Amino acid sequence: MTSSYLIAATFAMAAVTFITRAIPALIPQKLLDKPWLHRLNESLPLSVLILLILTSLTYQDLSLTTGLNSAELHLLLAQIGALTLVLLIYHISRQLLVSMVVGIAAINGLLWLFNHFL
């Protein structure tokens, strides 16, 4: 079931990406010059990035009895911290690549900090 879910999710993401890329070619230019559409276009990469990160959060192995020193909790906290930094950096710079690099560095740095100091 996991592999069929992964395949379905991949095809769904591909379909959404294709549709969002194809729509501007099908819509008249007059409609594409609307300010609200420009704002939507600016936020689309960040929205996709956030959805991908949120769906990858690992919280299934957590319970109320999970201790502060558990690797599962450290991973979830690192993921939430990295997502927060990605949002902040993207809000400041509007550069998706920079935000992704910061997110990757942040998750690894936070995991290192949690493993060594908590």
PyRosetta script that sets phi, psi and omega in degrees:
from pyrosetta import init, pose_from_sequence

init()
pose = pose_from_sequence("MTSSYLIAATFAMAAVTFITRAIPALIPQKLLDKPWLHRLNESLPLSVLILLILTSLTYQDLSLTTGLNSAELHLLLAQIGALTLVLLIYHISRQLLVSMVVGIAAINGLLWLFNHFL")
pose.set_psi(1, -34.6)
pose.set_omega(1, -179.0)
pose.set_phi(2, -63.6)
pose.set_psi(2, -41.9)
pose.set_omega(2, -179.1)
pose.set_phi(3, -69.4)
pose.set_psi(3, -36.1)
pose.set_omega(3, 177.7)
pose.set_phi(4, -68.5)
pose.set_psi(4, -36.0)
pose.set_omega(4, 175.6)
pose.set_phi(5, -64.2)
pose.set_psi(5, -43.0)
pose.set_omega(5, 179.5)
pose.set_phi(6, -63.1)
pose.set_psi(6, -42.4)
pose.set_omega(6, 178.5)
pose.set_phi(7, -64.8)
pose.set_psi(7, -45.1)
pose.set_omega(7, 179.1)
pose.set_phi(8, -63.1)
pose.set_psi(8, -42.0)
pose.set_omega(8, 179.1)
pose.set_phi(9, -64.8)
pose.set_psi(9, -39.7)
pose.set_omega(9, 178.5)
pose.set_phi(10, -63.8)
pose.set_psi(10, -45.0)
pose.set_omega(10, 178.5)
pose.set_phi(11, -66.1)
pose.set_psi(11, -37.0)
pose.set_omega(11, 178.3)
pose.set_phi(12, -64.8)
pose.set_psi(12, -43.7)
pose.set_omega(12, 178.1)
pose.set_phi(13, -64.6)
pose.set_psi(13, -39.5)
pose.set_omega(13, 178.2)
pose.set_phi(14, -64.4)
pose.set_psi(14, -40.8)
pose.set_omega(14, 179.7)
pose.set_phi(15, -65.3)
pose.set_psi(15, -44.2)
pose.set_omega(15, 178.7)
pose.set_phi(16, -63.0)
pose.set_psi(16, -43.0)
pose.set_omega(16, 178.5)
pose.set_phi(17, -62.3)
pose.set_psi(17, -45.1)
pose.set_omega(17, 179.7)
pose.set_phi(18, -61.8)
pose.set_psi(18, -45.0)
pose.set_omega(18, -178.7)
pose.set_phi(19, -63.7)
pose.set_psi(19, -44.3)
pose.set_omega(19, -178.9)
pose.set_phi(20, -68.4)
pose.set_psi(20, -26.5)
pose.set_omega(20, 176.6)
pose.set_phi(21, -83.7)
pose.set_psi(21, -28.0)
pose.set_omega(21, -177.1)
pose.set_phi(22, -84.2)
pose.set_psi(22, -29.9)
pose.set_omega(22, -176.2)
pose.set_phi(23, -57.1)
pose.set_psi(23, -44.8)
pose.set_omega(23, -179.9)
pose.set_phi(24, -60.0)
pose.set_psi(24, -28.2)
pose.set_omega(24, 178.3)
pose.set_phi(25, -74.7)
pose.set_psi(25, -21.4)
pose.set_omega(25, -177.6)
pose.set_phi(26, -96.2)
pose.set_psi(26, -18.3)
pose.set_omega(26, -177.3)
pose.set_phi(27, -90.8)
pose.set_psi(27, 138.8)
pose.set_omega(27, 177.4)
pose.set_phi(28, -59.4)
pose.set_psi(28, 146.9)
pose.set_omega(28, -176.9)
pose.set_phi(29, -58.0)
pose.set_psi(29, -33.0)
pose.set_omega(29, -179.3)
pose.set_phi(30, -60.1)
pose.set_psi(30, -38.8)
pose.set_omega(30, 178.8)
pose.set_phi(31, -74.5)
pose.set_psi(31, -27.1)
pose.set_omega(31, -178.2)
pose.set_phi(32, -73.6)
pose.set_psi(32, -15.5)
pose.set_omega(32, -178.0)
pose.set_phi(33, -89.1)
pose.set_psi(33, 10.0)
pose.set_omega(33, 179.2)
pose.set_phi(34, -72.5)
pose.set_psi(34, 139.5)
pose.set_omega(34, -179.4)
pose.set_phi(35, -60.8)
pose.set_psi(35, -39.4)
pose.set_omega(35, -178.8)
pose.set_phi(36, -64.9)
pose.set_psi(36, -31.1)
pose.set_omega(36, 178.9)
pose.set_phi(37, -72.3)
pose.set_psi(37, -34.7)
pose.set_omega(37, 176.1)
pose.set_phi(38, -65.9)
pose.set_psi(38, -41.1)
pose.set_omega(38, 177.8)
pose.set_phi(39, -64.1)
pose.set_psi(39, -40.5)
pose.set_omega(39, 177.8)
pose.set_phi(40, -63.7)
pose.set_psi(40, -41.8)
pose.set_omega(40, 179.8)
pose.set_phi(41, -64.3)
pose.set_psi(41, -34.8)
pose.set_omega(41, 178.2)
pose.set_phi(42, -68.9)
pose.set_psi(42, -33.9)
pose.set_omega(42, -176.1)
pose.set_phi(43, -91.6)
pose.set_psi(43, -9.1)
pose.set_omega(43, -176.7)
pose.set_phi(44, -61.3)
pose.set_psi(44, -47.3)
pose.set_omega(44, 179.7)
pose.set_phi(45, -59.7)
pose.set_psi(45, -41.1)
pose.set_omega(45, 179.0)
pose.set_phi(46, -65.9)
pose.set_psi(46, -38.9)
pose.set_omega(46, 179.0)
pose.set_phi(47, -62.1)
pose.set_psi(47, -43.9)
pose.set_omega(47, 178.4)
pose.set_phi(48, -64.1)
pose.set_psi(48, -43.4)
pose.set_omega(48, 179.3)
pose.set_phi(49, -61.1)
pose.set_psi(49, -43.6)
pose.set_omega(49, 179.7)
pose.set_phi(50, -64.1)
pose.set_psi(50, -43.3)
pose.set_omega(50, 178.3)
pose.set_phi(51, -61.1)
pose.set_psi(51, -41.9)
pose.set_omega(51, 178.5)
pose.set_phi(52, -63.8)
pose.set_psi(52, -42.0)
pose.set_omega(52, -179.8)
pose.set_phi(53, -68.7)
pose.set_psi(53, -43.5)
pose.set_omega(53, -179.0)
pose.set_phi(54, -63.5)
pose.set_psi(54, -35.9)
pose.set_omega(54, 179.3)
pose.set_phi(55, -74.3)
pose.set_psi(55, -16.0)
pose.set_omega(55, -179.8)
pose.set_phi(56, -96.8)
pose.set_psi(56, -1.5)
pose.set_omega(56, 179.1)
pose.set_phi(57, -59.6)
pose.set_psi(57, 135.5)
pose.set_omega(57, -179.3)
pose.set_phi(58, -104.0)
pose.set_psi(58, 105.2)
pose.set_omega(58, 178.9)
pose.set_phi(59, -133.0)
pose.set_psi(59, 4.8)
pose.set_omega(59, -176.0)
pose.set_phi(60, -65.7)
pose.set_psi(60, -32.8)
pose.set_omega(60, -176.1)
pose.set_phi(61, -88.3)
pose.set_psi(61, 7.8)
pose.set_omega(61, -178.7)
pose.set_phi(62, -93.8)
pose.set_psi(62, 147.0)
pose.set_omega(62, 174.5)
pose.set_phi(63, -144.8)
pose.set_psi(63, -179.7)
pose.set_omega(63, 179.6)
pose.set_phi(64, -68.3)
pose.set_psi(64, -18.4)
pose.set_omega(64, -179.4)
pose.set_phi(65, -94.7)
pose.set_psi(65, 3.0)
pose.set_omega(65, 179.3)
pose.set_phi(66, -66.5)
pose.set_psi(66, 128.9)
pose.set_omega(66, -178.8)
pose.set_phi(67, -80.5)
pose.set_psi(67, 163.8)
pose.set_omega(67, 179.5)
pose.set_phi(68, -67.2)
pose.set_psi(68, -19.7)
pose.set_omega(68, -178.7)
pose.set_phi(69, -95.4)
pose.set_psi(69, 8.8)
pose.set_omega(69, -177.1)
pose.set_phi(70, -77.9)
pose.set_psi(70, 143.5)
pose.set_omega(70, 179.8)
pose.set_phi(71, -64.7)
pose.set_psi(71, -32.9)
pose.set_omega(71, 179.9)
pose.set_phi(72, -64.1)
pose.set_psi(72, -44.0)
pose.set_omega(72, 179.2)
pose.set_phi(73, -66.5)
pose.set_psi(73, -40.5)
pose.set_omega(73, 177.9)
pose.set_phi(74, -60.4)
pose.set_psi(74, -42.4)
pose.set_omega(74, -179.7)
pose.set_phi(75, -64.4)
pose.set_psi(75, -44.8)
pose.set_omega(75, 179.5)
pose.set_phi(76, -63.3)
pose.set_psi(76, -44.0)
pose.set_omega(76, 179.1)
pose.set_phi(77, -64.3)
pose.set_psi(77, -39.2)
pose.set_omega(77, 177.7)
pose.set_phi(78, -65.4)
pose.set_psi(78, -39.4)
pose.set_omega(78, 178.7)
pose.set_phi(79, -65.9)
pose.set_psi(79, -42.3)
pose.set_omega(79, 178.6)
pose.set_phi(80, -65.8)
pose.set_psi(80, -42.0)
pose.set_omega(80, 177.4)
pose.set_phi(81, -63.0)
pose.set_psi(81, -42.2)
pose.set_omega(81, 178.8)
pose.set_phi(82, -65.4)
pose.set_psi(82, -40.4)
pose.set_omega(82, 178.0)
pose.set_phi(83, -62.9)
pose.set_psi(83, -41.4)
pose.set_omega(83, 178.1)
pose.set_phi(84, -62.2)
pose.set_psi(84, -43.1)
pose.set_omega(84, 178.3)
pose.set_phi(85, -67.2)
pose.set_psi(85, -37.4)
pose.set_omega(85, 176.7)
pose.set_phi(86, -60.4)
pose.set_psi(86, -45.4)
pose.set_omega(86, 178.3)
pose.set_phi(87, -61.2)
pose.set_psi(87, -44.7)
pose.set_omega(87, -178.8)
pose.set_phi(88, -64.5)
pose.set_psi(88, -47.6)
pose.set_omega(88, -178.4)
pose.set_phi(89, -66.2)
pose.set_psi(89, -39.5)
pose.set_omega(89, 178.4)
pose.set_phi(90, -66.8)
pose.set_psi(90, -37.9)
pose.set_omega(90, 178.3)
pose.set_phi(91, -63.2)
pose.set_psi(91, -37.2)
pose.set_omega(91, -178.9)
pose.set_phi(92, -77.8)
pose.set_psi(92, -48.1)
pose.set_omega(92, -170.0)
pose.set_phi(93, -99.3)
pose.set_psi(93, -23.5)
pose.set_omega(93, -174.5)
pose.set_phi(94, 58.9)
pose.set_psi(94, 26.6)
pose.set_omega(94, 178.6)
pose.set_phi(95, -113.4)
pose.set_psi(95, 111.5)
pose.set_omega(95, -176.8)
pose.set_phi(96, -65.6)
pose.set_psi(96, -42.5)
pose.set_omega(96, -179.1)
pose.set_phi(97, -62.9)
pose.set_psi(97, -43.6)
pose.set_omega(97, 178.3)
pose.set_phi(98, -61.7)
pose.set_psi(98, -41.8)
pose.set_omega(98, 179.4)
pose.set_phi(99, -62.7)
pose.set_psi(99, -41.1)
pose.set_omega(99, 179.5)
pose.set_phi(100, -66.0)
pose.set_psi(100, -42.1)
pose.set_omega(100, 178.9)
pose.set_phi(101, -63.8)
pose.set_psi(101, -42.6)
pose.set_omega(101, 177.4)
pose.set_phi(102, -62.6)
pose.set_psi(102, -41.1)
pose.set_omega(102, 179.1)
pose.set_phi(103, -62.5)
pose.set_psi(103, -43.8)
pose.set_omega(103, 178.9)
pose.set_phi(104, -64.7)
pose.set_psi(104, -44.7)
pose.set_omega(104, 178.3)
pose.set_phi(105, -64.2)
pose.set_psi(105, -39.8)
pose.set_omega(105, -177.6)
pose.set_phi(106, -65.8)
pose.set_psi(106, -43.8)
pose.set_omega(106, -178.0)
pose.set_phi(107, -65.2)
pose.set_psi(107, -39.8)
pose.set_omega(107, 178.1)
pose.set_phi(108, -69.2)
pose.set_psi(108, -40.9)
pose.set_omega(108, 178.3)
pose.set_phi(109, -66.1)
pose.set_psi(109, -42.0)
pose.set_omega(109, 179.0)
pose.set_phi(110, -66.4)
pose.set_psi(110, -39.6)
pose.set_omega(110, 176.3)
pose.set_phi(111, -62.0)
pose.set_psi(111, -40.8)
pose.set_omega(111, 178.0)
pose.set_phi(112, -62.9)
pose.set_psi(112, -46.2)
pose.set_omega(112, 179.4)
pose.set_phi(113, -60.9)
pose.set_psi(113, -46.2)
pose.set_omega(113, -178.9)
pose.set_phi(114, -64.0)
pose.set_psi(114, -38.9)
pose.set_omega(114, -179.1)
pose.set_phi(115, -71.5)
pose.set_psi(115, -27.4)
pose.set_omega(115, -177.9)
pose.set_phi(116, -96.7)
pose.set_psi(116, -23.6)
pose.set_omega(116, -174.2)
pose.set_phi(117, -119.8)
pose.set_psi(117, -6.6)
pose.set_omega(117, 177.6)
pose.set_phi(118, -114.1)
pose.dump_pdb("model.pdb")
